[in-house]
Amino acid sequence: MPQAQAMSLEERAAICLKAIELKKQGKLEESEKVRKQIPLQPYLAKFAKEYIGADFLIKYGWNLTEAEAEFGSDWLTK
């Protein structure tokens, strides 16, 4: 199975700029959804799973592609 390619710095910056613009327009919920398109760093995802719980990561829609690439596709349910 091919690994997901990490998001480039340019892609991350473009998403951040879009989220900032939406926030300036008062579209806070939309801004938050756009911001969550940036993958959560694997070490942060692992920390959140261990100390807050997997349900938190699932419920709030964090992008976990980089954590899945590092820890395996089933890491969240192990």
C-alpha positions, 0 to 999 in steps of 0.5 A: 500500500503506498504511503500518503505523501506529506503535505508541503510547506507551500500547501500548509501555508495556502491553507493557513492563509485561507483560514485567516481570510475566512476568520477575518470575514467572521466565518469562524466555523468555516475557518476552523474546518479549513485549518483542520485540513492541515495534518496533525503532526504525528507526535501531537496526534499520539499525545492527544490519543493517549491523554485526551482519547481517540474519540476527541481526534475523531469527533473534531475532524483532525486530519490524521494522514501523517499519523496514519503514515507513521503509525499505521492505518489502525493506530487510532483503534489499537 
